[in-house]
Amino acid sequence: MQQGMNAKCSRCGCILVDNKSCSIDHSLAYALAAAVFFVLANIYPLLSFNIEGREGTCRIIGGAMQLVERGYWPLGILVLLTGIIAPLLIIAGLLYVLIPVCMRRSHPSLPLAFRILNGLRPWSMLDVYLLGAVVAFIKLDDLSETGMRVGFLFLCALILCVTLAINALDTHKLWTHLEGESAQ
């Protein structure tokens, strides 16, 4: 099948195979952007608030740390895993697999790394974290002065880039490349 074409079911019209053109290059570009936004989203605060004269800000890591400090350490660890560690491993895994593929290089660990990456995807819950931040913003807005900070925008961009990197990737094409390289 040629680049950019797809195969459809003759009965229902559903797409059976989608041969995305430049999918690996696009996924790599989105993954690189996601890496930059990951750093920025973790450096800058998501929200700021002023409750009865007490000012504060909220970062991604701050939520996990607050839960651990208040005795909810299992929940704090879960927030840390799903909000920081899993997304970091997914971005690093995408870069680890896609950079050598784009450079026409091979390494025996790439198929295993891609399998691990696919297993990690359900554990990345940045979108849930974003939803929680929006709910907190709405609830705190009635009680105090709240404001969305630049970290919130970086978190939105991070979620968008990770989603685009995963959805733009033609996994069939990538597996064909990885299996062809490992057979040589």
N, C-alpha and C positions, 0 to 999 in steps of 0.2 A: 504494500500500500504506500502511496506517495505521501510526502510530508504535507500536513495540514488537512488531509482527507480523513473521513471516518466511515466505518461500516455500520449500516443500519439493518435492523430486523425488517424483513419484507412484509411481515404480518402486522406488527404494531408500530413500526417506525422508531423504536428505541435504539439509541446508539449502543452498539456492541463493542466497538473498538474505536478509540479516538486517537489518531496519530497526530499529536500536537507538534507543531514545528517549533524548534528552539526551546523546548520545554526545560531542558537541563540548564541552559544559559539563563533563562528567565528565573528559574528556581534559585540558581546561585545568586543572581542579582538581588532577589527578594530576601534571601537568607543573609547576605552581607548587610543589607539595610536593616534587617531584624536585629543583627548583632549590635549595630550602632544604636538602634532604638532601645535595645535591652539595657545597655550601659546607661543611656540617658534616663530611661524610666526608673532605674534604680538609684540614680544620683539625686535627681530632683524630686521635690515633694509632689504628691498627687493632689492633696487637699490642704487648705489652711482653715483654721477656725479660731474664733474669739468668743469664749464663753465666760461671761461675767468678768471681763478684764484679763482673763488668762488666755494667752495666745499659744497656738501650737500648729504643727504641721504633721502630715501623715505620709509616710513612704511605704513602699511594698514590704520591706524587711521589718518595718516598725510594727505592723500588724502581728506578724509571727512572734516578734520579741515581746510584745505586750501580753500575748496569750501565755507564753512561757513564764513570764514574770508573775502573772496572776494565778499560776498553778494549773493552767490548762495546757500543760506541755504536750500531750498527745495531739491536741488540736493545733497547737503552735507548730509542731514538727510537720503535720500534714499541710498546713498553710505554706510553710517553708518549702516543702517538697513540690507542691503543686503550683506555687506562685513564683518560685525562683529556680530551684534545682532542675525540675523537669523541663521548663522552657529553655534553660541554659543548655542542658544536654541535647535537646532537640535541635537548637540552632547550631551547636558545635557538631552534632552528628551530621546535619545537612551539609555543613561546610566541609567536614572530614570526608564525606562521600563525594560531594559534587565537585570540589576543587580538583582532585586527581582525575575525575572523569572528563572534566572540561580541558584539562591539560594533556589528555590522552595518556595518562599514567595508570599503572596498575599496582595493586597491593592485595595480597591474599586476604587481608582482614576486611576489605570493603563490603563483601556480601554479608558477613556477620554484623558489621556496624549498621548496615541498612536494615537488617532484621531487628536489631535492638532498637533502632530509631522508630520503626513501625510499632514496636511494643510500647514505647514511651509516649507515643502521641496521645492516648487517652488520659494520661496523667498530667498533661499540661492544661491547667485550668485558668489561664489568664483571663479568658472571657468571663468566667464566673467571678474572678477577683474584680474585674472592671464593673460588673453588675453590682457587686457588693459596695464598691466605692460610690457608684451613682445612688444607690439606696441610702448609704450613710450621708451623702451630700444632701439628699432631699429631706431626710429625717432631721439632720442637724440644722438645716436652714431655718426651721421653725423655732429652734431653741437658741440659736446663736448666729453670729455673722460667719458665713462660710464662703469659701471661694475655691474654684478649681484652679490648680496650678499647672505649670508647664509639664510636669511629670505625668499628669493625666493625659495630656495630648500625646506625649511620647508613648504612653502605655497603649493608647488607641492605635497609634501608628505601628507599634510592635505587634499587636494582635493582627492587624491587617496584613503586615508583611509576612508573618509566620503562616497565616491562612493562605495567602497568595503563593508562598513558596511551596507549600504542600499541595495545593490544588493545581498549580501550574505544572507540577512534575508528572511526566509520563512514566509511571512506574514500570510499565511493560518494556519501554525502551531502555530504561535504566537497568532493569534486571537482565535484559538481553546483552547490554554492554558489560555488566559485571560478570555474567556467566561466561561470555566470550573471552574476557580477559583472564578469568581464573582457569579456563581450560587450556590456555596457552602456556 
